[in-house]
């Protein structure tokens, strides 16, 4: 695997991770709104 392929793979994993984090944040914000 070339270095640029590795970088592309890492970038993909980071983006997937960020999406997961954003989804959890949205979920938490919705819960917080419910409490308030």
PASEBA-1860 file (N, C-alpha, C; in nm, 3 decimals):
! residues 36
1> XXXXXXXX> 0.086/-0.121/0.000/0.000/0.000/0.000/0.089/0.125/0.000 ~ 0.059/0.217/-0.088/0.140/0.338/-0.095/0.102/0.434/0.018 ~ 0.187/0.531/0.037/0.164/0.629/0.144/0.035/0.706/0.120 ~ 0.008/0.742/-0.005/-0.114/0.819/-0.034/-0.239/0.733/-0.013 ~ -0.228/0.604/-0.039/-0.341/0.513/-0.011/-0.366/0.505/0.139 ~ -0.258/0.497/0.215/-0.270/0.493/0.361/-0.335/0.621/0.413 ~ -0.291/0.734/0.360/-0.346/0.862/0.402/-0.495/0.871/0.369 ~ -0.533/0.822/0.252/-0.673/0.825/0.211/-0.756/0.739/0.306
9> XXXXXXXX> -0.701/0.624/0.346/-0.771/0.534/0.437/-0.788/0.598/0.575 ~ -0.682/0.661/0.622/-0.685/0.728/0.753/-0.787/0.841/0.751 ~ -0.786/0.918/0.643/-0.880/1.029/0.628/-1.024/0.979/0.632 ~ -1.048/0.867/0.565/-1.181/0.806/0.563/-1.225/0.766/0.704 ~ -1.133/0.704/0.778/-1.164/0.662/0.916/-1.194/0.782/1.004 ~ -1.117/0.888/0.988/-1.138/1.009/1.068/-1.275/1.069/1.037 ~ -1.310/1.076/0.909/-1.440/1.132/0.870/-1.555/1.049/0.925 ~ -1.538/0.916/0.919/-1.642/0.826/0.973/-1.656/0.848/1.124
17> XXXXXXXX> -1.542/0.861/1.191/-1.541/0.885/1.336/-1.609/1.017/1.369 ~ -1.579/1.121/1.291/-1.639/1.252/1.314/-1.790/1.248/1.297 ~ -1.837/1.174/1.196/-1.982/1.161/1.175/-2.046/1.095/1.297 ~ -1.981/0.991/1.351/-2.032/0.923/1.469/-2.040/1.017/1.588 ~ -1.938/1.099/1.605/-1.935/1.195/1.715/-2.046/1.298/1.699 ~ -2.063/1.348/1.576/-2.169/1.447/1.551/-2.307/1.389/1.579 ~ -2.327/1.261/1.542/-2.456/1.197/1.568/-2.482/1.187/1.717 ~ -2.379/1.151/1.794/-2.395/1.142/1.939/-2.422/1.278/2.001
25> XXXXXXXX> -2.354/1.381/1.949/-2.378/1.517/1.998/-2.521/1.561/1.972 ~ -2.569/1.534/1.850/-2.707/1.568/1.815/-2.803/1.498/1.910 ~ -2.775/1.372/1.938/-2.859/1.292/2.027/-2.860/1.353/2.168 ~ -2.741/1.389/2.215/-2.730/1.450/2.348/-2.801/1.584/2.355 ~ -2.787/1.664/2.249/-2.855/1.795/2.247/-3.005/1.776/2.250 ~ -3.056/1.676/2.178/-3.200/1.649/2.178/-3.245/1.609/2.318 ~ -3.166/1.525/2.383/-3.198/1.483/2.521/-3.199/1.604/2.614 ~ -3.099/1.691/2.599/-3.088/1.809/2.683/-3.211/1.900/2.665
33> XXXX> -3.253/1.914/2.539/-3.373/1.993/2.511/-3.494/1.935/2.581 ~ -3.504/1.802/2.581/-3.616/1.735/2.647/-3.617/1.766/2.796 ~ -3.499/1.764/2.856/-3.487/1.789/3.001/-3.529/1.933/3.032 ~ -3.484/2.025/2.949/-3.517/2.167/2.970/-3.661/2.191/2.929
END
